[in-house]
Amino acid sequence: MKKALLFTGLLFAFYSGFAQGQWPFVSGNSGAIYYNGGNVGINLMNPGCPLDVYGMIHNNFMVVDALAAGNIGAWVRGGASGVNGNVVVQASGGNAFWITADPYNLKIGAYGGTEPSVGMINCTFGNTVGINTTNTQGYTFAVAGTALFTQVTVKATSSNNPTFTPWADYVFKKEYRLPSLESIEKYIRENNHLPGIPTSAEVEKNGIDLASTETKLLEKIEQLTLYTIDLQKQVDSLKAENQKFANLQQQVDQLKKSLSEK
């Protein structure tokens, strides 16, 4: 009779736990596992998803797999106000590499035991990327520091693009009016820089637009080429004139010689 009463009491307590929505399957000094409304919580009495863990998880390998067609992913987020979402990747005894999400940036960096305030790579909420900076100043890609490239190509995508800079071959078109050297000399004296080239103050303030600057420099080279061609024509003309004078001088000398011999 006592055994029957004990079994009935345990059975009543078991079903009472489920009726109240939570039941501690395992408990002890290290924590507890709770079942609540179809969800399992580890160290969490009120789990909000099928498996809700409050604390760290140690595992050698983790796979996130989809059981059906569709998207698959993992979500790491700060569950409270002012808490960032972090993923830390670290080899045994090595540097810790952080992937940190704050309200405005996704930051990737190696900062030991603390999350980076500014990552080595920073993806902003404005769809821009910064290297060693989160202040991209409106540019799609910004680098705070030096950069090394083996090759750089600046591509003009379309002539309908408002930032498109036409290549300077227009200088060689027949309708192009080549400015006189006198007008350029006057402009330089008044402004201390070449026409169409940014001033040093403008470069310090706005930087250098590679496509525009390269086009302007090419324009000056092509103008210099035309000036050189014109100068060569003048030199050739002077040489021809000098040859005429030399021929005349030779004729005069021969005439003088003939007269002196008579």
Helices and strands as residue ranges (DSSP letters): H 2-19, E 23-28, E 31-36, E 39-42, E 51-53, E 85-90, E 96-101, E 105-110, E 121-124, E 129-131, E 141-143, G 168-172, H 181-191, H 200-206, H 210-261
